[in-house]
């Protein structure tokens, strides 16, 4: 258990990245196999998805998400900085 908590954050992030990449690759391969087996049905799904995406106000939704992210980014940076200052103060003791 102590070994696991002593791992570097970079190693953990790299493992998470690799795991996510493997999962995305697997989903892509499964999707490719499905499309090869059912081309007509896949075309119908693609047409319906394209129609819905064209019909929905995607630009307005994405704009709202980016505005919310921008508003929450400032307090997140402040909290992160405060935690680093606290951590540095604890390391000096």
N, CA, C and O atoms as CSV, one atom per row, in Angstrom:
chain,resi,resn,atom,element,x,y,z
A,1,UNK,N,N,0.822,-1.194,0.000
A,1,UNK,CA,C,0.000,0.000,0.000
A,1,UNK,C,C,0.865,1.256,0.000
A,1,UNK,O,O,0.532,2.238,-0.663
A,2,UNK,N,N,1.984,1.231,0.747
A,2,UNK,CA,C,2.857,2.391,0.813
A,2,UNK,C,C,3.504,2.657,-0.536
A,2,UNK,O,O,3.721,3.809,-0.910
A,3,UNK,N,N,3.810,1.597,-1.262
A,3,UNK,CA,C,4.415,1.778,-2.580
A,3,UNK,C,C,3.466,2.490,-3.527
A,3,UNK,O,O,3.887,3.342,-4.309
A,4,UNK,N,N,2.204,2.151,-3.463
A,4,UNK,CA,C,1.215,2.756,-4.350
A,4,UNK,C,C,1.063,4.251,-4.081
A,4,UNK,O,O,0.926,5.037,-5.018
A,5,UNK,N,N,1.086,4.648,-2.817
A,5,UNK,CA,C,0.926,6.063,-2.501
A,5,UNK,C,C,2.199,6.853,-2.782
A,5,UNK,O,O,2.159,8.080,-2.872
A,6,UNK,N,N,3.341,6.152,-2.922
A,6,UNK,CA,C,4.604,6.833,-3.186
A,6,UNK,C,C,4.874,7.002,-4.678
A,6,UNK,O,O,5.917,7.543,-5.047
A,7,UNK,N,N,3.965,6.556,-5.547
A,7,UNK,CA,C,4.165,6.692,-6.983
A,7,UNK,C,C,4.150,8.167,-7.369
A,7,UNK,O,O,3.473,8.990,-6.753
A,8,UNK,N,N,4.909,8.465,-8.394
A,8,UNK,CA,C,4.952,9.836,-8.884
A,8,UNK,C,C,3.627,10.177,-9.571
A,8,UNK,O,O,3.020,9.313,-10.204
A,9,UNK,N,N,3.180,11.416,-9.454
A,9,UNK,CA,C,1.952,11.819,-10.144
A,9,UNK,C,C,2.074,11.687,-11.660
A,9,UNK,O,O,1.080,11.435,-12.340
A,10,UNK,N,N,3.294,11.857,-12.199
A,10,UNK,CA,C,3.490,11.727,-13.647
A,10,UNK,C,C,3.207,10.300,-14.096
A,10,UNK,O,O,2.604,10.073,-15.145
A,11,UNK,N,N,3.658,9.327,-13.276
A,11,UNK,CA,C,3.420,7.927,-13.607
A,11,UNK,C,C,1.926,7.619,-13.605
A,11,UNK,O,O,1.419,6.924,-14.486
A,12,UNK,N,N,1.243,8.142,-12.616
A,12,UNK,CA,C,-0.198,7.927,-12.523
A,12,UNK,C,C,-0.912,8.571,-13.704
A,12,UNK,O,O,-1.823,7.980,-14.284
A,13,UNK,N,N,-0.495,9.785,-14.058
A,13,UNK,CA,C,-1.118,10.466,-15.191
A,13,UNK,C,C,-0.826,9.729,-16.489
A,13,UNK,O,O,-1.705,9.607,-17.342
A,14,UNK,N,N,0.394,9.237,-16.648
A,14,UNK,CA,C,0.760,8.504,-17.863
A,14,UNK,C,C,-0.020,7.199,-17.962
A,14,UNK,O,O,-0.473,6.825,-19.044
A,15,UNK,N,N,-0.178,6.506,-16.838
A,15,UNK,CA,C,-0.974,5.272,-16.849
A,15,UNK,C,C,-2.425,5.564,-17.195
A,15,UNK,O,O,-3.053,4.820,-17.948
A,16,UNK,N,N,-2.954,6.650,-16.642
A,16,UNK,CA,C,-4.332,7.036,-16.961
A,16,UNK,C,C,-4.490,7.378,-18.426
A,16,UNK,O,O,-5.485,7.009,-19.050
A,17,UNK,N,N,-3.507,8.089,-18.984
A,17,UNK,CA,C,-3.543,8.434,-20.403
A,17,UNK,C,C,-3.503,7.189,-21.270
A,17,UNK,O,O,-4.269,7.071,-22.226
A,18,UNK,N,N,-2.614,6.260,-20.942
A,18,UNK,CA,C,-2.512,5.017,-21.722
A,18,UNK,C,C,-3.802,4.202,-21.645
A,18,UNK,O,O,-4.268,3.666,-22.651
A,19,UNK,N,N,-4.374,4.112,-20.447
A,19,UNK,CA,C,-5.617,3.369,-20.283
A,19,UNK,C,C,-6.733,3.996,-21.118
A,19,UNK,O,O,-7.479,3.292,-21.798
A,20,UNK,N,N,-6.841,5.322,-21.061
A,20,UNK,CA,C,-7.870,6.020,-21.832
A,20,UNK,C,C,-7.659,5.815,-23.322
A,20,UNK,O,O,-8.623,5.594,-24.055
A,21,UNK,N,N,-6.421,5.885,-23.781
A,21,UNK,CA,C,-6.110,5.684,-25.198
A,21,UNK,C,C,-6.484,4.274,-25.632
A,21,UNK,O,O,-7.046,4.085,-26.711
A,22,UNK,N,N,-6.177,3.279,-24.797
A,22,UNK,CA,C,-6.538,1.897,-25.123
A,22,UNK,C,C,-8.053,1.740,-25.216
A,22,UNK,O,O,-8.553,1.064,-26.116
A,23,UNK,N,N,-8.783,2.356,-24.295
A,23,UNK,CA,C,-10.237,2.253,-24.315
A,23,UNK,C,C,-10.828,2.917,-25.554
A,23,UNK,O,O,-11.745,2.373,-26.169
A,24,UNK,N,N,-10.313,4.082,-25.923
A,24,UNK,CA,C,-10.801,4.772,-27.117
A,24,UNK,C,C,-10.493,3.954,-28.361
A,24,UNK,O,O,-11.334,3.842,-29.253
A,25,UNK,N,N,-9.281,3.376,-28.431
A,25,UNK,CA,C,-8.925,2.527,-29.571
A,25,UNK,C,C,-9.861,1.323,-29.667
A,25,UNK,O,O,-10.279,0.941,-30.760
A,26,UNK,N,N,-10.185,0.731,-28.528
A,26,UNK,CA,C,-11.086,-0.424,-28.528
A,26,UNK,C,C,-12.481,-0.035,-29.025
A,26,UNK,O,O,-13.082,-0.763,-29.815
A,27,UNK,N,N,-12.993,1.102,-28.569
A,27,UNK,CA,C,-14.306,1.560,-29.027
A,27,UNK,C,C,-14.279,1.835,-30.528
A,27,UNK,O,O,-15.231,1.501,-31.233
A,28,UNK,N,N,-13.199,2.441,-31.025
A,28,UNK,CA,C,-13.084,2.701,-32.459
A,28,UNK,C,C,-13.061,1.409,-33.271
A,28,UNK,O,O,-13.679,1.323,-34.332
A,29,UNK,N,N,-12.346,0.411,-32.768
A,29,UNK,CA,C,-12.307,-0.871,-33.479
A,29,UNK,C,C,-13.681,-1.546,-33.482
A,29,UNK,O,O,-14.099,-2.107,-34.495
A,30,UNK,N,N,-14.374,-1.488,-32.351
A,30,UNK,CA,C,-15.715,-2.073,-32.289
A,30,UNK,C,C,-16.669,-1.342,-33.226
A,30,UNK,O,O,-17.490,-1.971,-33.894
A,31,UNK,N,N,-16.563,-0.019,-33.276
A,31,UNK,CA,C,-17.412,0.761,-34.173
A,31,UNK,C,C,-17.114,0.437,-35.626
A,31,UNK,O,O,-18.030,0.296,-36.436
A,32,UNK,N,N,-15.843,0.319,-35.953
A,32,UNK,CA,C,-15.455,-0.023,-37.319
A,32,UNK,C,C,-15.995,-1.399,-37.717
A,32,UNK,O,O,-16.486,-1.575,-38.832
A,33,UNK,N,N,-15.905,-2.364,-36.817
A,33,UNK,CA,C,-16.437,-3.703,-37.106
A,33,UNK,C,C,-17.949,-3.658,-37.315
A,33,UNK,O,O,-18.482,-4.303,-38.218
A,34,UNK,N,N,-18.637,-2.881,-36.462
A,34,UNK,CA,C,-20.092,-2.781,-36.591
A,34,UNK,C,C,-20.488,-2.151,-37.928
A,34,UNK,O,O,-21.426,-2.604,-38.584
A,35,UNK,N,N,-19.761,-1.105,-38.322
A,35,UNK,CA,C,-20.081,-0.420,-39.580
A,35,UNK,C,C,-19.823,-1.354,-40.764
A,35,UNK,O,O,-20.587,-1.356,-41.729
A,36,UNK,N,N,-18.770,-2.134,-40.694
A,36,UNK,CA,C,-18.492,-3.087,-41.785
A,36,UNK,C,C,-19.569,-4.170,-41.877
A,36,UNK,O,O,-19.897,-4.621,-42.975
A,37,UNK,N,N,-20.114,-4.586,-40.752
A,37,UNK,CA,C,-21.145,-5.627,-40.744
A,37,UNK,C,C,-22.520,-5.078,-41.120
A,37,UNK,O,O,-23.317,-5.795,-41.725
A,38,UNK,N,N,-22.816,-3.826,-40.776
A,38,UNK,CA,C,-24.142,-3.228,-41.001
A,38,UNK,C,C,-23.998,-1.861,-41.668
A,38,UNK,O,O,-24.241,-0.845,-41.016
A,39,UNK,N,N,-23.612,-1.799,-42.941
A,39,UNK,CA,C,-23.382,-0.490,-43.561
A,39,UNK,C,C,-24.652,0.345,-43.736
A,39,UNK,O,O,-24.619,1.560,-43.535
A,40,UNK,N,N,-25.757,-0.279,-44.102
A,40,UNK,CA,C,-26.999,0.470,-44.309
A,40,UNK,C,C,-27.521,1.078,-43.028
A,40,UNK,O,O,-27.884,2.253,-42.990
A,41,UNK,N,N,-27.558,0.285,-41.992
A,41,UNK,CA,C,-28.040,0.771,-40.698
A,41,UNK,C,C,-27.102,1.859,-40.160
A,41,UNK,O,O,-27.563,2.830,-39.561
A,42,UNK,N,N,-25.810,1.705,-40.368
A,42,UNK,CA,C,-24.839,2.705,-39.921
A,42,UNK,C,C,-25.044,4.027,-40.651
A,42,UNK,O,O,-24.936,5.094,-40.047
A,43,UNK,N,N,-25.339,3.960,-41.947
A,43,UNK,CA,C,-25.604,5.183,-42.706
A,43,UNK,C,C,-26.853,5.885,-42.183
A,43,UNK,O,O,-26.888,7.112,-42.091
A,44,UNK,N,N,-27.866,5.112,-41.844
A,44,UNK,CA,C,-29.093,5.682,-41.290
A,44,UNK,C,C,-28.802,6.370,-39.956
A,44,UNK,O,O,-29.262,7.486,-39.716
A,45,UNK,N,N,-28.041,5.704,-39.094
A,45,UNK,CA,C,-27.677,6.305,-37.809
A,45,UNK,C,C,-26.882,7.588,-38.012
A,45,UNK,O,O,-27.120,8.583,-37.327
A,46,UNK,N,N,-25.945,7.570,-38.946
A,46,UNK,CA,C,-25.130,8.757,-39.221
A,46,UNK,C,C,-26.000,9.895,-39.738
A,46,UNK,O,O,-25.800,11.047,-39.354
A,47,UNK,N,N,-26.954,9.591,-40.596
A,47,UNK,CA,C,-27.850,10.622,-41.118
A,47,UNK,C,C,-28.693,11.230,-40.002
A,47,UNK,O,O,-28.835,12.450,-39.926
A,48,UNK,N,N,-29.251,10.387,-39.139
A,48,UNK,CA,C,-30.077,10.880,-38.033
A,48,UNK,C,C,-29.231,11.713,-37.073
A,48,UNK,O,O,-29.669,12.774,-36.627
A,49,UNK,N,N,-28.023,11.245,-36.749
A,49,UNK,CA,C,-27.152,12.005,-35.848
A,49,UNK,C,C,-26.781,13.352,-36.468
A,49,UNK,O,O,-26.786,14.372,-35.778
A,50,UNK,N,N,-26.466,13.365,-37.745
A,50,UNK,CA,C,-26.135,14.620,-38.418
A,50,UNK,C,C,-27.308,15.576,-38.431
A,50,UNK,O,O,-27.135,16.777,-38.224
A,51,UNK,N,N,-28.508,15.052,-38.674
A,51,UNK,CA,C,-29.700,15.893,-38.681
A,51,UNK,C,C,-29.941,16.504,-37.302
A,51,UNK,O,O,-30.236,17.694,-37.189
A,52,UNK,N,N,-29.813,15.683,-36.248
A,52,UNK,CA,C,-30.027,16.187,-34.895
A,52,UNK,C,C,-28.970,17.221,-34.512
A,52,UNK,O,O,-29.291,18.232,-33.889
A,53,UNK,N,N,-27.723,16.976,-34.878
A,53,UNK,CA,C,-26.666,17.938,-34.563
A,53,UNK,C,C,-26.865,19.246,-35.317
A,53,UNK,O,O,-26.552,20.317,-34.798
A,54,UNK,N,N,-27.379,19.164,-36.525
A,54,UNK,CA,C,-27.651,20.376,-37.298
A,54,UNK,C,C,-28.850,21.134,-36.715
A,54,UNK,O,O,-28.896,22.363,-36.769
A,55,UNK,N,N,-29.787,20.420,-36.174
A,55,UNK,CA,C,-31.008,21.012,-35.644
A,55,UNK,C,C,-30.789,21.642,-34.270
A,55,UNK,O,O,-31.406,22.658,-33.951
A,56,UNK,N,N,-29.902,21.039,-33.444
A,56,UNK,CA,C,-29.667,21.534,-32.096
A,56,UNK,C,C,-28.789,22.789,-32.125
A,56,UNK,O,O,-27.961,22.949,-33.022
A,57,UNK,N,N,-28.970,23.661,-31.162
A,57,UNK,CA,C,-28.129,24.876,-31.098
A,57,UNK,C,C,-26.768,24.567,-30.459
A,57,UNK,O,O,-26.480,25.017,-29.350
A,58,UNK,N,N,-25.945,23.802,-31.163
A,58,UNK,CA,C,-24.665,23.358,-30.624
A,58,UNK,C,C,-23.758,24.549,-30.296
A,58,UNK,O,O,-23.094,24.554,-29.260
A,59,UNK,N,N,-23.729,25.547,-31.165
A,59,UNK,CA,C,-22.873,26.713,-30.912
A,59,UNK,C,C,-23.215,27.414,-29.615
A,59,UNK,O,O,-22.325,27.804,-28.859
A,60,UNK,N,N,-24.484,27.572,-29.359
A,60,UNK,CA,C,-24.916,28.234,-28.127
A,60,UNK,C,C,-24.585,27.376,-26.904
A,60,UNK,O,O,-24.178,27.901,-25.868
A,61,UNK,N,N,-24.758,26.066,-27.025
A,61,UNK,CA,C,-24.445,25.161,-25.909
A,61,UNK,C,C,-22.949,25.189,-25.613
A,61,UNK,O,O,-22.553,25.306,-24.454
A,62,UNK,N,N,-22.109,25.082,-26.652
A,62,UNK,CA,C,-20.660,25.112,-26.445
A,62,UNK,C,C,-20.203,26.458,-25.899
A,62,UNK,O,O,-19.320,26.513,-25.043
A,63,UNK,N,N,-20.797,27.544,-26.388
A,63,UNK,CA,C,-20.452,28.862,-25.869
A,63,UNK,C,C,-20.757,28.986,-24.385
A,63,UNK,O,O,-19.966,29.552,-23.631
A,64,UNK,N,N,-21.889,28.465,-23.970
A,64,UNK,CA,C,-22.258,28.501,-22.556
A,64,UNK,C,C,-21.295,27.675,-21.723
A,64,UNK,O,O,-20.902,28.088,-20.633
A,65,UNK,N,N,-20.913,26.513,-22.228
A,65,UNK,CA,C,-19.969,25.653,-21.495
A,65,UNK,C,C,-18.629,26.363,-21.339
A,65,UNK,O,O,-18.046,26.344,-20.255
A,66,UNK,N,N,-18.130,26.990,-22.407
A,66,UNK,CA,C,-16.852,27.689,-22.320
A,66,UNK,C,C,-16.922,28.881,-21.373
A,66,UNK,O,O,-15.964,29.151,-20.649
A,67,UNK,N,N,-18.032,29.589,-21.369
A,67,UNK,CA,C,-18.175,30.704,-20.430
A,67,UNK,C,C,-18.166,30.209,-18.986
A,67,UNK,O,O,-17.539,30.819,-18.120
A,68,UNK,N,N,-18.862,29.105,-18.729
A,68,UNK,CA,C,-18.860,28.537,-17.377
A,68,UNK,C,C,-17.465,28.079,-16.977
A,68,UNK,O,O,-17.041,28.294,-15.842
A,69,UNK,N,N,-16.753,27.450,-17.903
A,69,UNK,CA,C,-15.390,27.016,-17.603
A,69,UNK,C,C,-14.491,28.208,-17.292
A,69,UNK,O,O,-13.674,28.150,-16.374
A,70,UNK,N,N,-14.639,29.275,-18.049
A,70,UNK,CA,C,-13.826,30.461,-17.825
A,70,UNK,C,C,-14.119,31.080,-16.466
A,70,UNK,O,O,-13.201,31.521,-15.776
A,71,UNK,N,N,-15.379,31.117,-16.080
A,71,UNK,CA,C,-15.763,31.690,-14.790
A,71,UNK,C,C,-15.221,30.835,-13.652
A,71,UNK,O,O,-14.784,31.380,-12.638
A,72,UNK,N,N,-15.238,29.523,-13.790
A,72,UNK,CA,C,-14.767,28.645,-12.711
A,72,UNK,C,C,-13.262,28.467,-12.714
A,72,UNK,O,O,-12.704,27.955,-11.743
A,73,UNK,N,N,-12.589,28.877,-13.779
A,73,UNK,CA,C,-11.142,28.709,-13.856
A,73,UNK,C,C,-10.415,29.621,-12.864
A,73,UNK,O,O,-9.431,29.202,-12.255
A,74,UNK,N,N,-10.879,30.841,-12.697
A,74,UNK,CA,C,-10.213,31.775,-11.787
A,74,UNK,C,C,-10.201,31.274,-10.342
A,74,UNK,O,O,-9.134,31.268,-9.726
A,75,UNK,N,N,-11.336,30.854,-9.769
A,75,UNK,CA,C,-11.280,30.322,-8.395
A,75,UNK,C,C,-10.462,29.034,-8.299
A,75,UNK,O,O,-9.819,28.790,-7.279
A,76,UNK,N,N,-10.478,28.213,-9.342
A,76,UNK,CA,C,-9.713,26.973,-9.304
A,76,UNK,C,C,-8.219,27.267,-9.246
A,76,UNK,O,O,-7.485,26.602,-8.514
A,77,UNK,N,N,-7.762,28.255,-10.009
A,77,UNK,CA,C,-6.348,28.629,-9.978
A,77,UNK,C,C,-5.989,29.211,-8.613
A,77,UNK,O,O,-4.908,28.939,-8.092
A,78,UNK,N,N,-6.871,29.998,-8.038
A,78,UNK,CA,C,-6.636,30.570,-6.718
A,78,UNK,C,C,-6.521,29.468,-5.661
A,78,UNK,O,O,-5.616,29.505,-4.827
A,79,UNK,N,N,-7.408,28.511,-5.689
A,79,UNK,CA,C,-7.377,27.409,-4.725
A,79,UNK,C,C,-6.118,26.574,-4.914
A,79,UNK,O,O,-5.492,26.164,-3.936
A,80,UNK,N,N,-5.745,26.321,-6.157
A,80,UNK,CA,C,-4.534,25.551,-6.439
A,80,UNK,C,C,-3.302,26.282,-5.903
A,80,UNK,O,O,-2.439,25.666,-5.277
A,81,UNK,N,N,-3.220,27.572,-6.142
A,81,UNK,CA,C,-2.096,28.353,-5.641
A,81,UNK,C,C,-2.039,28.361,-4.121
A,81,UNK,O,O,-0.962,28.232,-3.539
A,82,UNK,N,N,-3.183,28.510,-3.479
A,82,UNK,CA,C,-3.224,28.509,-2.020
A,82,UNK,C,C,-2.786,27.158,-1.464
A,82,UNK,O,O,-2.093,27.100,-0.449
A,83,UNK,N,N,-3.179,26.088,-2.114
A,83,UNK,CA,C,-2.769,24.766,-1.638
A,83,UNK,C,C,-1.261,24.561,-1.807
A,83,UNK,O,O,-0.628,23.916,-0.971
A,84,UNK,N,N,-0.684,25.103,-2.878
A,84,UNK,CA,C,0.763,24.996,-3.067
A,84,UNK,C,C,1.516,25.813,-2.022
A,84,UNK,O,O,2.550,25.372,-1.521
A,85,UNK,N,N,1.008,26.995,-1.688
A,85,UNK,CA,C,1.632,27.812,-0.645
A,85,UNK,C,C,1.558,27.082,0.691
A,85,UNK,O,O,2.540,27.054,1.432
A,86,UNK,N,N,0.418,26.498,1.005
A,86,UNK,CA,C,0.258,25.745,2.249
A,86,UNK,C,C,1.208,24.551,2.276
A,86,UNK,O,O,1.829,24.271,3.301
A,87,UNK,N,N,1.319,23.855,1.158
A,87,UNK,CA,C,2.207,22.699,1.080
A,87,UNK,C,C,3.665,23.124,1.259
A,87,UNK,O,O,4.423,22.440,1.946
A,88,UNK,N,N,4.063,24.232,0.656
A,88,UNK,CA,C,5.427,24.726,0.821
A,88,UNK,C,C,5.697,25.123,2.268
A,88,UNK,O,O,6.787,24.883,2.788
A,89,UNK,N,N,4.712,25.725,2.913
A,89,UNK,CA,C,4.872,26.118,4.311
A,89,UNK,C,C,5.017,24.883,5.199
A,89,UNK,O,O,5.799,24.898,6.150
A,90,UNK,N,N,4.286,23.829,4.906
A,90,UNK,CA,C,4.376,22.603,5.693
A,90,UNK,C,C,5.722,21.906,5.465
A,90,UNK,O,O,6.270,21.303,6.388
A,91,UNK,N,N,6.249,21.984,4.255
A,91,UNK,CA,C,7.541,21.347,3.944
A,91,UNK,C,C,8.681,22.045,4.672
A,91,UNK,O,O,9.666,21.398,5.026
A,92,UNK,N,N,8.572,23.359,4.905
A,92,UNK,CA,C,9.621,24.102,5.590
A,92,UNK,C,C,9.682,23.751,7.061
A,92,UNK,O,O,10.747,23.865,7.667
A,93,UNK,N,N,8.591,23.334,7.653
A,93,UNK,CA,C,8.551,22.989,9.094
A,93,UNK,C,C,9.169,21.675,9.350
A,93,UNK,O,O,9.223,21.231,10.497
